[in-house]
Amino acid sequence: MGQARGVITRAIPLTALFALATCIASNIQTYIGNLPAFNQTLGPESPLVIGGYGLYLNLVAIITNAVLIAIAYLVLAKDKPRTGLVRYSLGIIAVYAILSAALFLVIIAKPAYTCTPLPTNLDSMTIFMASIVIGSVTPLVYAREKRWRVDSDWKPLLFTLYASIVAGSLIIDAATALTLWSIHWLIPRACVSSPTIGYYGPIDGLVTAPPLGLLAGYIVISAIMNSNKDKAQDLRTQGPNPTDPLASLASSLITTWWLHVFNHRDG
């Protein structure tokens, strides 16, 4: 418990800087997203947005994530063991699947809002917040299971975390788009919309959120590693703890035994 408190204490100032950087980045992206040149090259007016019959796919988001995953693999996971990490990936994807189902229920509960920005903004906020929370919590769960002894095996964990967040974000994005696309068949009074997978809200969650989740995970891992280094340094400089109750008990037993031996010999 004390180790966890130390990690959280170290992560608080880094998290504050991270939140500030995220806020600035979101405002910048909102400004860039409103530029006509951006919309013609990478936005919804781009030729890389394909599809038909009211459902579209932004290939820019898919290609960008594929390139980022390849880079993350080369930097974090190439030629490194990844045993025992599959269950983390499955757990993360399961969380995103549950969030997708929750978003589906929210959207069909208010069909009048299907042609407003509300569903797409909910999509972006869900992906964004889920990525940050999962990126922060997963390293803590991993470190606790390893009794806070995290060494060089943290890099494959971060790759697994990042790839899982990308897959989960795509699940939410695709589920929301399919819900908006098909809701007028389920509820005739609902508005007919033409959603795009990979282009939602002021923050494009499918592209922006996974790297932010990876950064959050790296912040937590760094805090854990630094806490372990400080603890090891304290043990080297201070030596054994003199107030340790087990050490005191052992010392008392040894002293009593030697006194008994000497008294017996004198007698």
C-alpha positions as semicolon CSV with decimal commas, in nm:
position;residue;x (nm);y (nm);z (nm)
1;M;0,000;0,000;0,000
2;G;0,285;0,237;0,082
3;Q;0,445;0,162;-0,253
4;A;0,121;0,250;-0,432
5;R;0,097;0,579;-0,241
6;G;0,451;0,665;-0,340
7;V;0,378;0,595;-0,705
8;I;0,059;0,802;-0,697
9;T;0,241;1,091;-0,526
10;R;0,507;1,094;-0,793
11;A;0,250;1,066;-1,072
12;I;0,036;1,361;-0,957
13;P;0,258;1,646;-1,089
14;L;0,327;1,454;-1,410
15;T;-0,045;1,396;-1,454
16;A;-0,114;1,768;-1,407
17;L;0,136;1,853;-1,682
18;F;-0,015;1,579;-1,895
19;A;-0,366;1,721;-1,852
20;L;-0,244;2,070;-1,943
21;A;-0,071;1,941;-2,256
22;T;-0,383;1,745;-2,352
23;C;-0,603;2,053;-2,316
24;I;-0,369;2,261;-2,532
25;A;-0,346;1,985;-2,794
26;S;-0,725;1,949;-2,813
27;N;-0,771;2,323;-2,867
28;I;-0,505;2,327;-3,136
29;Q;-0,661;2,027;-3,309
30;T;-1,004;2,191;-3,299
31;Y;-0,861;2,499;-3,470
32;I;-0,678;2,294;-3,734
33;G;-0,984;2,078;-3,795
34;N;-1,185;2,386;-3,894
35;L;-0,940;2,490;-4,165
36;P;-1,063;2,426;-4,524
37;A;-0,721;2,301;-4,634
38;F;-0,726;2,038;-4,360
39;N;-1,073;1,915;-4,453
40;Q;-0,971;1,879;-4,818
41;T;-0,660;1,675;-4,736
42;L;-0,721;1,483;-4,413
43;G;-1,073;1,578;-4,304
44;P;-1,417;1,452;-4,410
45;E;-1,377;1,604;-4,758
46;S;-1,059;1,406;-4,822
47;P;-1,054;1,143;-5,100
48;L;-0,923;0,904;-4,833
49;V;-1,269;0,897;-4,678
50;I;-1,436;0,604;-4,854
51;G;-1,772;0,431;-4,832
52;G;-2,127;0,466;-4,947
53;Y;-2,493;0,419;-4,856
54;G;-2,452;0,663;-4,568
55;L;-2,159;0,487;-4,394
56;Y;-1,799;0,603;-4,444
57;L;-1,451;0,511;-4,328
58;N;-1,165;0,756;-4,277
59;L;-0,859;0,571;-4,408
60;V;-0,632;0,842;-4,266
61;A;-0,719;0,730;-3,912
62;I;-0,669;0,361;-3,996
63;I;-0,337;0,415;-4,176
64;T;-0,208;0,648;-3,902
65;N;-0,285;0,393;-3,631
66;A;-0,126;0,112;-3,832
67;V;0,195;0,314;-3,873
68;L;0,201;0,411;-3,504
69;I;0,149;0,049;-3,396
70;A;0,436;-0,061;-3,621
71;I;0,664;0,205;-3,471
72;A;0,557;0,110;-3,118
73;Y;0,637;-0,255;-3,192
74;L;0,985;-0,173;-3,321
75;V;1,061;0,050;-3,022
76;L;0,896;-0,142;-2,738
77;A;0,833;-0,505;-2,825
78;K;1,065;-0,632;-3,099
79;D;1,270;-0,934;-2,984
80;K;1,127;-0,905;-2,632
81;P;0,919;-1,171;-2,451
82;R;0,550;-1,093;-2,415
83;T;0,436;-1,393;-2,212
84;G;0,144;-1,339;-1,979
85;L;0,028;-1,016;-2,144
86;V;-0,257;-1,158;-2,353
87;R;-0,498;-1,147;-2,060
88;Y;-0,432;-0,776;-2,015
89;S;-0,515;-0,717;-2,381
90;L;-0,833;-0,923;-2,361
91;G;-0,939;-0,742;-2,045
92;I;-0,887;-0,400;-2,201
93;I;-1,080;-0,494;-2,516
94;A;-1,362;-0,633;-2,300
95;V;-1,389;-0,297;-2,120
96;Y;-1,418;-0,117;-2,453
97;A;-1,682;-0,365;-2,570
98;I;-1,888;-0,294;-2,257
99;L;-1,854;0,080;-2,320
100;S;-1,969;0,027;-2,680
101;A;-2,281;-0,150;-2,557
102;A;-2,347;0,132;-2,311
103;L;-2,314;0,393;-2,587
104;F;-2,554;0,193;-2,804
105;L;-2,815;0,198;-2,529
106;V;-2,765;0,572;-2,473
107;I;-2,807;0,650;-2,844
108;I;-3,120;0,443;-2,899
109;A;-3,271;0,587;-2,581
110;K;-3,261;0,936;-2,737
111;P;-3,320;0,886;-3,111
112;A;-3,404;1,256;-3,157
113;Y;-3,036;1,342;-3,103
114;T;-2,896;1,115;-3,374
115;C;-2,846;1,402;-3,620
116;T;-2,690;1,630;-3,360
117;P;-2,325;1,639;-3,247
118;L;-2,419;1,476;-2,915
119;P;-2,366;1,107;-3,010
120;T;-2,035;1,174;-3,185
121;N;-1,911;1,391;-2,899
122;L;-2,007;1,117;-2,654
123;D;-1,811;0,877;-2,872
124;S;-1,500;1,094;-2,860
125;M;-1,525;1,164;-2,488
126;T;-1,573;0,795;-2,410
127;I;-1,270;0,691;-2,616
128;F;-1,062;0,973;-2,471
129;M;-1,147;0,910;-2,105
130;A;-1,128;0,531;-2,138
131;S;-0,783;0,553;-2,293
132;I;-0,651;0,779;-2,016
133;V;-0,799;0,571;-1,734
134;I;-0,699;0,234;-1,880
135;G;-0,354;0,366;-1,968
136;S;-0,304;0,477;-1,608
137;V;-0,458;0,181;-1,425
138;T;-0,316;-0,110;-1,628
139;P;0,050;-0,050;-1,524
140;L;-0,060;-0,028;-1,161
141;V;-0,238;-0,363;-1,185
142;Y;0,063;-0,515;-1,360
143;A;0,309;-0,380;-1,102
144;R;0,094;-0,494;-0,810
145;E;0,078;-0,848;-0,947
146;K;0,458;-0,844;-0,972
147;R;0,483;-0,708;-0,615
148;W;0,605;-0,374;-0,752
149;R;0,923;-0,533;-0,889
150;V;0,904;-0,390;-1,241
151;D;1,227;-0,413;-1,435
152;S;1,303;-0,408;-1,807
153;D;0,982;-0,602;-1,884
154;W;0,776;-0,281;-1,889
155;K;0,828;-0,210;-2,259
156;P;0,626;-0,508;-2,393
157;L;0,353;-0,414;-2,146
158;L;0,332;-0,063;-2,293
159;F;0,312;-0,203;-2,646
160;T;0,033;-0,440;-2,543
161;L;-0,143;-0,151;-2,373
162;Y;-0,116;0,073;-2,679
163;A;-0,228;-0,190;-2,931
164;S;-0,523;-0,284;-2,708
165;I;-0,632;0,078;-2,673
166;V;-0,622;0,121;-3,052
167;A;-0,833;-0,193;-3,100
168;G;-1,076;-0,088;-2,829
169;S;-1,108;0,265;-2,965
170;L;-1,185;0,122;-3,309
171;I;-1,454;-0,099;-3,154
172;I;-1,626;0,201;-2,993
173;D;-1,592;0,416;-3,306
174;A;-1,727;0,146;-3,537
175;A;-2,009;0,052;-3,299
176;T;-2,121;0,415;-3,269
177;A;-2,110;0,465;-3,647
178;L;-2,307;0,146;-3,714
179;T;-2,563;0,246;-3,451
180;L;-2,615;0,590;-3,606
181;W;-2,627;0,440;-3,954
182;S;-2,885;0,173;-3,872
183;I;-3,093;0,336;-3,601
184;H;-3,360;0,462;-3,842
185;W;-3,437;0,098;-3,921
186;L;-3,470;0,013;-3,553
187;I;-3,658;0,332;-3,465
188;P;-3,844;0,479;-3,765
189;R;-3,877;0,822;-3,607
190;A;-3,499;0,854;-3,568
191;C;-3,303;1,093;-3,786
192;V;-3,107;0,946;-4,080
193;S;-2,735;1,027;-4,046
194;S;-2,421;0,947;-4,246
195;P;-2,150;0,870;-3,989
196;T;-1,779;0,830;-4,058
197;I;-1,564;0,579;-3,871
198;G;-1,253;0,764;-3,759
199;Y;-1,381;1,121;-3,764
200;Y;-1,573;1,231;-3,457
201;G;-1,600;1,533;-3,236
202;P;-1,344;1,806;-3,162
203;I;-1,093;1,532;-3,069
204;D;-1,049;1,250;-3,318
205;G;-1,045;0,981;-3,054
206;L;-0,941;0,702;-3,288
207;V;-0,610;0,877;-3,365
208;T;-0,544;1,102;-3,065
209;A;-0,659;0,898;-2,766
210;P;-0,434;0,587;-2,798
211;P;-0,105;0,784;-2,787
212;L;-0,238;0,976;-2,487
213;G;-0,321;0,647;-2,317
214;L;0,029;0,524;-2,395
215;L;0,175;0,843;-2,247
216;A;-0,035;0,799;-1,933
217;G;0,094;0,442;-1,898
218;Y;0,452;0,558;-1,943
219;I;0,406;0,824;-1,672
220;V;0,284;0,562;-1,424
221;I;0,559;0,313;-1,517
222;S;0,822;0,585;-1,478
223;A;0,688;0,673;-1,134
224;I;0,703;0,305;-1,031
225;M;1,059;0,266;-1,161
226;N;1,178;0,582;-0,986
227;S;1,012;0,473;-0,662
228;N;1,191;0,137;-0,681
229;K;1,526;0,310;-0,742
230;D;1,478;0,540;-0,442
231;K;1,382;0,247;-0,221
232;A;1,689;0,050;-0,328
233;Q;1,911;0,355;-0,267
234;D;1,769;0,399;0,082
235;L;1,840;0,035;0,165
236;R;2,200;0,069;0,045
237;T;2,266;0,388;0,243
238;Q;2,083;0,302;0,565
239;G;2,144;-0,071;0,585
240;P;1,909;-0,296;0,780
241;N;1,632;-0,124;0,970
242;P;1,724;-0,128;1,342
243;T;1,362;-0,098;1,445
244;D;1,261;-0,407;1,256
245;P;1,066;-0,621;1,508
246;L;1,189;-0,950;1,363
247;A;1,552;-0,837;1,382
248;S;1,503;-0,717;1,741
249;L;1,346;-1,050;1,842
250;A;1,628;-1,248;1,683
251;S;1,889;-1,030;1,856
252;S;1,718;-1,077;2,195
253;L;1,704;-1,454;2,155
254;I;2,073;-1,476;2,061
255;T;2,175;-1,254;2,353
256;T;1,969;-1,458;2,601
257;W;2,115;-1,783;2,471
258;W;2,476;-1,660;2,508
259;L;2,410;-1,536;2,864
260;H;2,265;-1,874;2,953
261;V;2,572;-2,052;2,812
262;F;2,819;-1,835;3,002
263;N;2,623;-1,861;3,330
264;H;2,614;-2,240;3,296
265;R;2,988;-2,256;3,239
266;D;3,058;-2,033;3,542
267;G;2,836;-2,247;3,758
